[in-house]
């Protein structure tokens, strides 16, 4: 069972050459792989699970920012080595705001309005850094370039 999630068939197809290289590095030839698929599906699945983990681990190590938006909240995360910092804006029910509209985000960051609650917190990871980032992305977070985090940070500080 993979640590993160199993790559989909389409993801595996896109990464065909990487998977072949992974097999070669682990001493598995093309003929041996074909034989495993026919005779030991459980072992073949374990190899795909491990490859999936390697792929996700590599991606997650390079992530520095995650952004999560809903109609009423925009929360940006700065994923540092030992800690994760969160900052964001929460719109009260009385405000007609939709943070899923990127034009609204830019406008509110440039001209904050009353009625927006700000949040800012930093904590050490309770799990591994990569696992927490993965869970953020599985719960609606998107890998980000950090521009929104930095803009929110200037509003909150």
Buried (B, 14 or more C-beta within 10 A) or exposed (E): EBBBBBBEEEEBEEBEEBBEEBBEEEEBEEEEBEEBEEEEEEEBBBBBBBBBBBBBBEBBEEBBBBBBBEEBBBBBBBBEEEEBBBBBBBBEEEBEBBBEEEEBBEEBBEEBEEEBEEEEEEEEBEEEBBBBBBEBBEEEBEBBEBEBBBBBBEBEE
